[in-house]
């Protein structure tokens, strides 16, 4: 049974615990009254205010807002990179609050791939070396699937560039290597924080095209944080943040113009979009 995002204007979620195996129809990301307060001397600064949202498996959701809106803090909360002051985050049926630091780290390694504005590539390693070390750190015991890496390289248009170090790659190529690094472990969720923030228009378009294509072809759930409404428009759903709250949402294109990639809703039925958040 598919869960609504809101019930009578308020979020209503089942009780999750870390032993629950979610059904395919359940949201893969759930934030329930999520709040984050930072202490700045004697001041209490609320970066995120009781945010509730749900993301369906395979969705591409963009969260857009100006600097200081709380979107990056929300990103870190959803990725388990910081702890909420109150509320909870449930990822793939697992409540982060029930996990130890070690368990939270293992969940991130196995279920979430991160793409950051700063590419965070190790400068002394080649593109391939950066991907290989990310796979090794994930703790997977099986060898890295080279055929899958070849597929990713084709998908991201970086084949022939992986033997180069970051300083020998363009900004767009570095970001696409970073995306391959995030995808090589086959995560269920890809979280991208301002993935086009350091790129020019041409490279930004290439990275957005690749994010849409990988979302559709590889089936990962994608959540992208951006300050740019034009970049956000490629998502299937757009959430707007201001002053730590989600103030409105709208349906996005779910595709990149000219990419030849059709949104999931055009192929497998429309993903329900709640009227409010």
TORDO-292466 format. One record per residue (C-alpha): x, y, z negated; chain; residue in one letter. Coordinates in Angstrom, 3 decimals, always signed. Layout:
<sites>
- X;Y;Z;A;A
...
</sites>
This chain:
<sites>
- +0.000;+0.000;+0.000;A;X
- +1.515;+3.314;+1.066;A;X
- +1.937;+5.838;-1.721;A;X
- +0.812;+9.448;-1.180;A;X
- +3.259;+12.212;-1.932;A;X
- +0.677;+13.959;-4.075;A;X
- -2.432;+12.893;-5.938;A;X
- -4.833;+15.749;-6.665;A;X
- -1.994;+18.220;-6.259;A;X
- +0.393;+16.416;-8.620;A;X
- +2.922;+13.651;-7.995;A;X
- +1.922;+10.159;-9.026;A;X
- +4.506;+7.383;-8.869;A;X
- +4.581;+3.808;-10.147;A;X
- +6.945;+2.908;-12.954;A;X
- +10.290;+1.887;-11.487;A;X
- +13.174;+0.104;-13.143;A;X
- +16.488;-1.128;-11.831;A;X
- +15.237;-4.684;-11.322;A;X
- +12.417;-3.657;-8.978;A;X
- +12.763;-4.677;-5.338;A;X
- +10.797;-2.083;-3.348;A;X
- +8.318;-3.036;-0.679;A;X
- +9.064;-1.752;+2.790;A;X
- +6.027;+0.539;+2.628;A;X
- +7.279;+2.399;-0.458;A;X
- +9.293;+5.625;-0.277;A;X
- +13.042;+5.051;-0.241;A;X
- +13.764;+8.387;-1.985;A;X
- +11.566;+9.713;-4.779;A;X
- +12.106;+12.853;-6.840;A;X
- +9.647;+13.222;-9.717;A;X
- +9.497;+16.650;-11.444;A;X
- +13.230;+17.026;-10.920;A;X
- +14.824;+19.904;-12.845;A;X
- +18.450;+20.991;-13.174;A;X
- +19.511;+23.715;-15.608;A;X
- +23.077;+25.029;-15.776;A;X
- +24.487;+26.835;-18.794;A;X
- +26.313;+30.058;-17.910;A;X
- +27.556;+31.325;-21.245;A;X
- +24.432;+32.141;-23.212;A;X
- +22.320;+32.151;-20.082;A;X
- +20.353;+29.182;-18.797;A;X
- +20.181;+29.111;-14.993;A;X
- +17.528;+26.846;-13.493;A;X
- +18.786;+25.726;-10.072;A;X
- +15.996;+23.208;-9.358;A;X
- +12.494;+23.534;-10.849;A;X
- +10.280;+20.450;-11.160;A;X
- +10.733;+19.357;-7.549;A;X
- +8.696;+16.336;-6.500;A;X
- +9.060;+14.740;-3.080;A;X
- +9.100;+11.386;-1.347;A;X
- +10.963;+10.283;+1.775;A;X
- +9.814;+7.271;+3.775;A;X
- +12.263;+4.651;+5.114;A;X
- +13.588;+5.778;+8.504;A;X
- +12.453;+9.403;+8.123;A;X
- +14.670;+12.343;+9.062;A;X
- +13.922;+15.115;+6.569;A;X
- +15.577;+18.532;+6.510;A;X
- +15.648;+20.770;+3.452;A;X
- +16.231;+24.369;+4.455;A;X
- +16.723;+27.506;+2.416;A;X
- +19.002;+30.506;+1.893;A;X
- +22.106;+30.479;-0.271;A;X
- +21.121;+30.119;-3.915;A;X
- +17.789;+28.450;-3.175;A;X
- +18.786;+25.245;-4.971;A;X
- +19.017;+23.017;-1.909;A;X
- +22.620;+21.919;-2.512;A;X
- +21.887;+21.168;-6.169;A;X
- +18.947;+19.060;-5.010;A;X
- +21.302;+17.269;-2.609;A;X
- +23.681;+16.399;-5.466;A;X
- +20.794;+15.222;-7.626;A;X
- +19.347;+12.985;-4.906;A;X
- +22.789;+11.547;-4.183;A;X
- +23.452;+10.761;-7.817;A;X
- +26.444;+13.114;-7.856;A;X
- +25.047;+15.051;-10.821;A;X
- +22.454;+14.244;-13.471;A;X
- +19.098;+15.944;-13.789;A;X
- +18.193;+17.934;-16.886;A;X
- +14.716;+16.422;-16.678;A;X
- +12.648;+14.418;-14.226;A;X
- +13.984;+11.444;-12.307;A;X
- +15.412;+10.244;-9.035;A;X
- +14.457;+6.827;-7.661;A;X
- +16.570;+5.520;-4.771;A;X
- +15.408;+2.381;-2.977;A;X
- +13.391;+1.364;-6.034;A;X
- +16.183;+2.046;-8.532;A;X
- +15.819;+4.800;-11.146;A;X
- +19.178;+6.582;-11.473;A;X
- +18.397;+7.342;-15.121;A;X
- +18.495;+3.618;-15.977;A;X
- +22.033;+3.186;-14.635;A;X
- +25.433;+3.596;-16.220;A;X
- +28.036;+5.756;-14.461;A;X
- +29.610;+2.632;-12.943;A;X
- +26.277;+1.292;-11.728;A;X
- +25.399;+4.666;-10.238;A;X
- +28.726;+4.720;-8.387;A;X
- +28.145;+1.220;-7.002;A;X
- +24.655;+2.181;-5.833;A;X
- +26.052;+5.217;-4.015;A;X
- +28.765;+3.126;-2.353;A;X
- +26.346;+0.489;-1.110;A;X
- +23.198;+2.442;-0.303;A;X
- +24.158;+6.058;+0.498;A;X
- +26.437;+7.595;+3.121;A;X
- +27.517;+11.213;+2.592;A;X
- +28.356;+13.827;+5.243;A;X
- +29.642;+17.172;+3.959;A;X
- +30.176;+20.621;+5.463;A;X
- +33.882;+20.277;+4.717;A;X
- +34.843;+17.180;+6.632;A;X
- +36.960;+15.831;+3.732;A;X
- +39.131;+13.736;+6.035;A;X
- +42.505;+12.642;+4.644;A;X
- +45.026;+14.623;+6.730;A;X
- +47.756;+11.954;+6.712;A;X
- +45.480;+9.253;+8.147;A;X
- +44.090;+8.876;+11.635;A;X
- +40.363;+9.002;+12.252;A;X
- +40.347;+5.202;+12.204;A;X
- +42.344;+5.177;+8.974;A;X
- +39.798;+7.478;+7.338;A;X
- +36.977;+5.141;+8.351;A;X
- +38.872;+2.030;+7.203;A;X
- +39.706;+3.457;+3.784;A;X
- +36.073;+4.458;+3.240;A;X
- +35.030;+0.895;+4.013;A;X
- +37.679;-0.511;+1.649;A;X
- +36.596;+1.821;-1.172;A;X
- +32.971;+0.681;-0.759;A;X
- +33.988;-2.651;-2.287;A;X
- +32.497;-4.831;+0.412;A;X
- +34.139;-8.234;+0.556;A;X
- +33.403;-9.035;+4.205;A;X
- +35.771;-7.643;+6.853;A;X
- +34.747;-4.423;+8.581;A;X
- +32.643;-5.160;+11.650;A;X
- +34.809;-3.950;+14.548;A;X
- +32.006;-4.433;+17.076;A;X
- +29.806;-2.171;+14.964;A;X
- +32.617;+0.408;+14.782;A;X
- +32.876;+0.285;+18.580;A;X
- +29.132;+0.906;+18.767;A;X
- +29.406;+3.861;+16.390;A;X
- +32.336;+5.241;+18.386;A;X
- +30.264;+5.107;+21.566;A;X
- +27.232;+6.581;+19.820;A;X
- +29.278;+9.452;+18.378;A;X
- +31.444;+9.944;+21.483;A;X
- +34.736;+9.536;+19.596;A;X
- +36.096;+6.435;+21.278;A;X
- +39.665;+7.176;+22.288;A;X
- +40.009;+9.804;+19.538;A;X
- +40.256;+7.546;+16.492;A;X
- +44.042;+7.163;+16.714;A;X
- +44.464;+10.923;+16.220;A;X
- +44.907;+12.662;+12.877;A;X
- +42.381;+15.328;+11.812;A;X
- +44.726;+18.168;+12.808;A;X
- +44.661;+16.818;+16.372;A;X
- +40.846;+16.744;+16.531;A;X
- +38.371;+19.548;+17.166;A;X
- +35.962;+20.536;+14.412;A;X
- +33.144;+18.679;+16.148;A;X
- +35.277;+15.552;+16.515;A;X
- +36.263;+15.703;+12.850;A;X
- +32.620;+15.923;+11.814;A;X
- +31.699;+13.003;+14.067;A;X
- +34.507;+10.934;+12.517;A;X
- +33.059;+11.898;+9.125;A;X
- +29.644;+10.671;+10.289;A;X
- +31.178;+7.383;+11.461;A;X
- +32.857;+7.096;+8.056;A;X
- +29.463;+7.550;+6.388;A;X
- +27.745;+5.026;+8.668;A;X
- +30.365;+2.255;+8.733;A;X
- +29.024;+0.684;+5.526;A;X
- +25.509;+0.547;+7.038;A;X
- +23.927;+2.643;+4.275;A;X
- +20.161;+2.740;+3.935;A;X
- +20.340;+6.513;+3.390;A;X
- +22.479;+9.235;+4.969;A;X
- +22.713;+12.521;+3.041;A;X
- +24.183;+15.387;+5.066;A;X
- +25.022;+18.700;+3.367;A;X
- +25.355;+21.558;+5.895;A;X
- +26.898;+19.202;+8.494;A;X
- +27.079;+21.985;+11.099;A;X
- +28.121;+24.776;+8.723;A;X
- +31.737;+24.939;+9.926;A;X
- +31.023;+24.387;+13.622;A;X
- +30.377;+26.578;+16.636;A;X
- +27.116;+26.294;+18.577;A;X
- +28.357;+23.677;+21.058;A;X
- +29.772;+21.379;+18.384;A;X
- +26.767;+21.981;+16.115;A;X
- +24.462;+20.810;+18.901;A;X
- +26.620;+17.715;+19.452;A;X
- +26.564;+16.788;+15.755;A;X
- +22.797;+17.331;+15.462;A;X
- +22.259;+15.230;+18.567;A;X
- +24.347;+12.448;+17.038;A;X
- +22.525;+12.605;+13.691;A;X
- +19.176;+12.264;+15.460;A;X
- +20.452;+9.463;+17.668;A;X
- +22.000;+7.515;+14.804;A;X
- +18.850;+7.975;+12.730;A;X
- +16.708;+6.528;+15.500;A;X
- +19.042;+3.811;+16.808;A;X
- +20.455;+2.605;+13.494;A;X
- +17.335;+3.125;+11.397;A;X
- +18.923;+4.950;+8.466;A;X
- +16.874;+7.371;+6.434;A;X
- +18.442;+10.803;+6.911;A;X
- +18.147;+13.810;+4.621;A;X
- +19.914;+16.966;+5.789;A;X
- +20.500;+20.152;+3.800;A;X
- +20.889;+23.309;+5.900;A;X
- +20.433;+27.073;+5.776;A;X
- +19.686;+27.100;+9.514;A;X
- +16.013;+26.659;+10.544;A;X
- +17.074;+25.865;+14.116;A;X
- +19.223;+22.972;+12.919;A;X
- +16.400;+21.805;+10.651;A;X
- +13.971;+21.671;+13.582;A;X
- +15.467;+18.377;+14.834;A;X
- +14.126;+16.589;+11.734;A;X
- +10.721;+14.919;+11.657;A;X
- +9.786;+16.867;+8.519;A;X
- +11.110;+20.181;+7.169;A;X
- +10.926;+21.263;+3.526;A;X
- +11.609;+24.916;+2.668;A;X
- +13.218;+25.832;-0.668;A;X
- +13.347;+29.123;-2.500;A;X
- +14.246;+29.860;-6.131;A;X
- +14.682;+26.183;-6.916;A;X
- +11.269;+25.120;-5.638;A;X
- +9.890;+23.597;-2.452;A;X
- +7.519;+26.304;-1.271;A;X
- +6.205;+24.820;+1.969;A;X
- +6.748;+22.156;+4.575;A;X
- +6.093;+21.642;+8.235;A;X
- +6.467;+18.956;+10.836;A;X
- +9.661;+19.055;+12.908;A;X
- +10.396;+17.895;+16.446;A;X
- +11.938;+14.600;+15.307;A;X
- +14.254;+14.732;+18.316;A;X
- +16.958;+16.824;+19.940;A;X
- +15.996;+18.563;+23.182;A;X
- +17.595;+16.775;+26.083;A;X
- +18.931;+13.898;+23.993;A;X
- +16.595;+11.319;+25.476;A;X
- +15.839;+10.113;+21.949;A;X
- +12.183;+9.868;+21.020;A;X
- +11.053;+10.476;+17.445;A;X
- +9.939;+7.475;+15.407;A;X
- +6.381;+8.807;+15.364;A;X
- +6.229;+8.573;+19.149;A;X
- +7.317;+4.946;+19.090;A;X
- +6.075;+3.383;+15.885;A;X
- +3.133;+5.501;+14.752;A;X
- +3.041;+8.875;+13.106;A;X
- +4.701;+9.201;+9.709;A;X
- +2.118;+10.800;+7.380;A;X
- +2.943;+14.366;+6.428;A;X
- +1.206;+15.561;+3.238;A;X
- -0.493;+18.919;+3.357;A;X
- +1.457;+20.219;+0.390;A;X
- +4.507;+19.302;-1.618;A;X
</sites>
